[in-house]
Amino acid sequence: MVLLLPNVNKFLYFVSKAKIMNLNILRKCTLSLVIICLLRISVFAGEGMWLPIFLKALNEAEMQSLGMKITAEDIYSINNGSLKDAIVHFGGFCTSELISDEGLLLTNHHCGYSEIQSHSSLEKNYLRDGFWAMSKSEELANPGLFAKFIDQIIDVTDVITAGVENDMTDKERQSIIDKNMNRYETSYKLGPYQELQVRSFYHGNQFFAITSTTYPDVRLVGAPPESIGKFGADTDNWEWPRHTGDFALFRIYAGPNNEPAEYSENNVPYKPKHFLPISLDGVEEGDFTLVFGFPGRTNQYLPAVAVEQLVEKQNPSRIAIRETALGILDKYMRKDESARLQYASKFARVANYWKKWIGESSGLKRTNALEKKRENEERFKAVQARKMITKKSKVLDEFDTMYAGIEDYTIARDYYSEITSRNVELLRVAGFANNLISRYESQGDAGYKAYAQRLNGFFSGFYKNYRADIDQEVFAALSEMYVENLDPKFIPQSLQKKNTTMMGKSYADLSKEMYSNTILTDEKMMMSLLSGDPASSVAKFKEDKFVQMAGEWRAHYDKIISAPYNAYKTQIDSLQRVYMQAQMDAFPDERFYPDANSTMRVTYGQVEGYFPKDGVCYTPVTHLDGVIAKYKPGDYEFDVSAKLLDLYEKKDYGQYAASNGKIPVCFLGSNHTTGGNSGSPAIDAHGNLIGLNFDRVWEGTMSDINYDRSICRNIMVDARYILFIVDKYAGATHLIEEMKLVHPKKMKG
C-alpha cells in the first residue's frame, strides 16, 4: 500500500506545473485523491454504524482526531441533554431532528411525501405548489404519524442468554432466549406512550434493551414544491451532482406537562431536552461530519456465496420486475396529470430500490467485493486451522450447501412478494379480503369486525389514489413474467398455461376479465362490506373470482415456496450467528460494528468528493447555479419556479450565501448510511446542524453489503439552502426566528 505514495507525489507535481483554466477544481480532486490514498494505508473508521453507548470506548478518540470538538457524552448521555435527545425516529421509517425549542422537526421531503400528498388535491396541490403554515393554527394534523425518542439503551446480553448452553439446538436456544426476553420486557415498568424492546445484534450474539417514548401528534409545517424538494426526481435519484432541496418541516405537539398526547386542539408545541443549532458557516472539503439516525438494514458480514447469489440471481430478477411495472406507470403518468398526482408517491417507492439494486450490483463488481470476501474467508480458515478449530471452519462449506439449496426458492419468493405485495395493488386488497374470511372463520363476527375496523383507515385513502386500468395492465405483465421465468412447480393452477381457462387467452385478456368482474375495485361496495353483516360480507368475498385466485396463489406459495425457503433460512441464520461470533473470536484486535436494524446509530466521516470512473472527478459541493443549468421549462423533473429564478437572477440570497457568493445546495460525505438514515442530521465538529442526509451516490449503493471508502458517499442538503428556501423563497421568516443560527468557524477564528 505504501507504493501508492510515489504515484500521489507525481500527481501533485503535475498539478503544481499544470497550466489549465480550471485549476481550482483539479486541486480539489487532487485533495480527494490524496485523502483516499492515505486512508488506504491506515484503517479509516468512517465505515460502520456505531451504537452511541459505546462511542466513548470505541470511537471518541478517533472522531476527535478527524476534527470533532465535542465528546461522546455530548452525543449520548442519559443524565444530561445531549445530541441524541434531538434525534427522532420519524414514523418508524425515517429520521428527523429538532431544530427549535418549540418542537420544530426537520426531515426529508420524501419522508413526508405521503403526508403532503394526503393533504393535496387538484385544487390545493401541495406537491406541486408547496405548503407553508404561516402560523401554528395553520399546521396540518397527520393521523398515524408519530415521533419516537430513544430514552435509554442497555446491554442485556447476560440476562437474555442466561441458561443458554453451547450444545443446545437452535430451537432450544431460541426458546430460552424468547422466555428471557418476555420476562425482561414484562417486568419493566413503563409510563404512558413508553415502549421497551429487546433487540438482537451481531446476528443473535448480543442483546440490547431499548426504551423509547412516542409522541403521536405530529403536524405538517412546511414543504417546498416538488420542483425544489424533488428536483431531478427519478433521473437524479442516487446520482451526483445533485441539486435537490429534499426537506420538509413538521412539529411535535404535546399535552399537559410536555407529555405525549393524541391530537387535540389544546395541545401545545413540544419543549425538547435538546435541539440542534444551525451553522451558517457551511462546509469545506475535509470537514468532520457526523450523521445520527435510524439506519434500516445492512448485511456487512455475509459470506461470499450469499453475495454472489445476490449479484447474479436475486438482483437481476427484482430489477426486471420493477422495471416492467415502472414502465407502465410512467406511460400513464406522463400523459395524465391526475394519474401523476395519484401515482407519484408509488412510483417513487418502486423506483427507489429498482435503481438502488442496479447500482448495488455494479458497485459490488467494481470494488471486487466477492474477491475480498473470499480472501477474508481464507484468512479466517487459516486462523481456525492454527487454533485447530475444525467445527467453525466448516461453517463456510455449510453456507455453500445451504445457499445452493435456497436459491430457486429465494427467486420465487422475490417474484411473489414483488408482484402481490408491492406492484399489483389489487392483489394486496385481495389479501386483506382473504384475511377477513380467515378471521371470520376462526373468530366469528368479533374477529371480522375488529380486523375490518383496522382496514377502514387504509381503504378510506386507498381508492383516492387507485386506477384499476393501470393496475390491470401491471397485473397482466407481471403475472406473465411469473409464469415465464419460474419453475412450473411454483405456478398456481389458475395461472398455469395448460389450465383450460387460459386456452386461447393472453394474460392481458385474463387480467381484463378478472378486473371487470371483481368487487374489489368498487370503493362503495368495499366500504359497505367492511361495515356490513360479517356473514353476508364473507359470502360476497368468497364468491369473488379475484379473491379466489389470490387465495389459491397464497396457499400455493405458503406450501411450495415459503415453507422450504423458511427451513433453509433458519439454518442459514443459525450459521450466520456462528460465523459472526467466530469472526470476532478469530480477529480480536479488529472492531466489528453491528449490522443496521433500525436502531439508533452514529456514523462519522468527512466532506469529500470521489472518482466515479476513469477520468472523472466529483467535487463535494453543488450550488444553485447547477439547478439553473439543469432547468427544463415544463419538465416534471427539472422545472424551476419563477420565484426561484427571480431570486437567482437578483442574487437575493440574504445571509445564506457561501463565501464565494453562491448558494450551496448539496454536499457529499464519507458517512456510512442506508435506508432509514433519510432525514438524518449532518452535524459538524461542534454539534451544529450543517445539512440533511437524504441519499447515497449510485456507485456506492453496495455499502449495505460492502462499504468501500473509494466510492461510498452519502448526499446531504446544505442547511443554508434549506434556510434560504424557507426564508427568501417561502417567506416563512417566522420559522427562521424559531431557530438558533450560529457561526462556529467564525467564533473559532
ZIURBEL-V431568 format. One line per field, one symbol per residue. ss: DSSP state (h for helix, s for strand, l for the rest). phi: phi as a letter, one per 40 degrees, with the letter a starting at -180 (. if undefined). psi: psi as a letter, one per 20 degrees, with the letter a starting at -180 (. if undefined). Layout:
ss = ???
phi = ???
psi = ???
//
This chain:
ss = lllhhhhhhhhhhhhhhlllllhhhhhhhhhhhhhhhhhhhllllllllslhhhhhhhlhhhhhhllllllhhhhlllllllhhhhsssslllssssslllllsssslllllhhhhhhlllllllhhhhlsslllhhhlsslllllssssssssslhhhhlllllllllhhhhhhhhhhhhhhhhhhllllllsssssssshhhlssssssssssllssssssllhhhhlllhhhhlllllllllllssssssslhhhlllllllllssllllllllssllllllllssssssllllllllllhhhhhhhhhhhhhhhhhhhhhhhhhhhhhhhhlhhhhhhhhhhhhhhhhhhhhhhhhhhhhhhllhhhhhhhhhhhhhhhhhhlllhhhhlhhhhhhhhhhhhhhhhhhhhhhhhhhhhhlhhhhhhhhhhhhhhhhhhhhhhhhhhhhhhhhhhhhhhhhhllhhhhhhhhhhhhhhhhhhllhhhllhhhllllhhhllllhhhhhhhhhhllhhhlhhhhhhhhhllhhhhhhhhhhlhhhhhhhhhhhhhhhhhhhhhhhhhhhhhhhhhhhhhhhhhhllllllllllllllsssssssllssssllsssllssshhhhhhhlllllllllllhhhhhhhhhlllhhhlllllllsssssslllllllllllssslllllsssssssslhhhhhhhlllllllllssssshhhhhhhhhhhlllhhhhhhllsslhhhhhl
phi = .ccccdccccccccccccbbccccccccccdcccdccccccbcbccchbccccbcdcbbdcccccchcbcbccccbbccbcaddcccbccggbbbaacbacbgcbbacdcccdcccccccaccbccccbgaaccaccccbcbdgcbbbbccabbcbdccccdgcbccccdcccccccccccccccccccbcdgcabbcbcbffgcabbcbbabbbcbbbcbaaccdcbcbdgfcccdgbbcbbbccaabbacbbcdggccacdacccbdcbccabccbcccgbbdgccbbbbibccabacbccdccccccccbccdcccccccccccccddcccbaccccccbdccdccccdcdcccccccccccccfdccccccccccccccccccfbcccccdcccddccccccdcccccccdcccccbbbbccccccccccccccccccbgdccccccccccdccccbcccbbbcccccccdcccccddccbbddccccdcbccccccccgbcccccccccccbbcccccccccccccccdcccccccccccccccccccccccdccbcccdcccccccccccccccccccccbccccbccdcagccbbbbaacacabcadgbbbccbbbddcccccdbdgcccbcbccccccccccfcbgcbccccgbccbbabbcccbadhcdgcccbccbgbcbabcaabcccbccccbacbdcbcbbbbccdccdccccccccgccccccccbcbbcccccc
psi = hhihghhgggghggghiqmqhlhgghgghgggggggghihgqppjhqqoqphijhghhhgggghhiipiarhhhgoqhhqprhhiippoojjirqrqpjrjkjpppaqghhjghgghhiqrhhnnhggirpooirhiiqpqnphprppqpgqppokghghjpipqhjqrhggghggggggggggghippqrpjqqpppqprlljiqpppoqrppoinpqpgqprrhighkphchgipjqpqqlpmmqqprppqrbqkjqqqrpqiiqrppoqhqrpqppjiaqqpiqpppppbmqfprmikqrhhggghgghggghghggghggghhggggghhiohhhgghjggggggghghghghghggghhghjlggggghghhhgghgghghilohghhihhhhgggghhhighhgghgggghhghhhhohhhgghggghhggggghhjbgggghghhhhiggghhighhkpohhghghgggghhgggghiqphiipqgiiqhiphiipjqrhhggggghhikqihiogggghghhiapgggghggghiphgggghggggggggghggghghgghghghghhgghghhghhhmiiqppqqqqkjrpqpqqbqpqarnhrpjppprjprrhhhghhipopipihkqpqhghgghghilmibjiqrhjjqoqgrrqrkqoraqhipiqqppahijqpiaopirrqhhjijihhnpohhioqqpqpphhhgggggfhghklhhhhhhroprmhhhhg.
//
